[in-house]
Each structure stands twice: as structure tokens, then as C-alpha cells.
Amino acid sequence: MKRVGVLALQGAVREHLQSIEACGAEGVLVKWPKDLETLDALILPGGESTAMRRLIDRYGMMQPLRDFAESGKPMFGTCAGLILLAKTVVGYEEPHLGVMDVAVERNSFGRQVDSFEAPLEIKDLDGAFDAVFIRAPHIVSAGPSAEVLCVHDGRIVMAKSGQFLGCSFHPELTEDHRITAYFLSMIPSRSGFPLPN
Ligand SMILES: NC(=O)CC[C@H](N)C(=O)O
């Protein structure tokens, strides 16, 4: 069974675990560096990126998370999690993890619409996905290695770049688990049985 971690320092953790389990994988709470050791993939949830960053530093998770990215295993950032993954955060000198080839802008749908729902057309997904946006960022630009998966209102709200998947919205807050399933499909299947000599 695939083991998928959810960074559990702050934010929408439980809903991601439920979605992972609804897709037939094992969900694992991740708080400490050792929790990353046996995972096949990791989700960075939505919440508040600045608060999450403080906790990442306090729990000594920055380097272990970078090492995890370096290992090539799939990582999925939703909303604040996308901000943590991005190589550039508009208006900030330094990124957080800075591993995904996108630039993001925080709170970019305006203060007057703190949260809203929208049916999205997502590449490779049949039929609309009803997405919940909460003080959401958007992807201002996607680097050459990134593939844009969804544009809403002229703004990129979902992209994939190699092992990294990111979206502006909260896919875990609906009963529609197709995006979690899409992420799980990015986990390479384990190599088959060793052949006899
Ligand atoms: N729902 C969310 O994750 C909001 C993200 C938050 N506005 C931030 O900048 O971190």
C-alpha cells in the first residue's frame, strides 16, 4: 500500500488524510523528520504559509523537507502548501522550500472574496471539479518545466512540474477525491519481483 504523508504542523490536515484513505492509500501524519522516512509521497496542506513556515523551522523540518524533495518523491502543495513549494513568492526575497518551478502570489483573489467555490476544468480530469478557494494564492508564472493544468478567471490555479503538483484551492474539502487520486498516480509503482539469476 502507498504511504502518503501530510505535513501536520498547521492547517487542513485531517481532510487530506481522509481523502488519501478514500483513495485506498495509507495516510501518515508528519510532524518530525523521522516521519518522512518511510513515505512514498508527501502533501503540504493549506493553512497559513507564514505560520507553517515558523513551525517548520521550530520542528527542524526545513532541511528534511528539502532532502525529501531532493529524493525525487512526489510532493503536492495545496494553497499555503503551494506557497511553501514555490521557487518564487511575489514580494518576498526568499522562497520557503523553493523547489517547484513556479512563482506564486499570496491572497491574490482580493480581500472582498475571502473564499468562494468554482467549477474548474482541469486537464486530464473528466467533468468539472467543484473547488473551494480560501484566501487563495495563484501561480503568476510557470517555468519551462511546469505544465499548467488549470486556469480560472485568467489565473493559473493548478500546475505540475516534474514530481511537484500544486494547486491554489482546497481539493480535500470536497467529497470528490479525483485530485488526490491524480497525485497518487504520480507515485511510481514499486519495481517488480527480482528476477532469478
Ligand atoms: N487557504 C490557504 O491555505 C490560504 C493561504 C494563505 N492565504 C497564505 O498565504 O498562506
The ligand as a Gaussian input file, in Angstrom:
#p B3LYP/6-31G(d) Opt

LIG

0 1
 N       -6.196000      28.506000       2.429000
 C       -4.918000      28.798000       2.441000
 O       -4.039000      27.928000       2.512000
 C       -4.596000      30.255000       2.467000
 C       -3.153000      30.576000       2.217000
 C       -2.785000      31.844000       2.950000
 N       -3.510000      32.970000       2.461000
 C       -1.276000      32.057000       2.870000
 O       -0.839000      32.996000       2.298000
 O       -0.556000      31.264000       3.361000

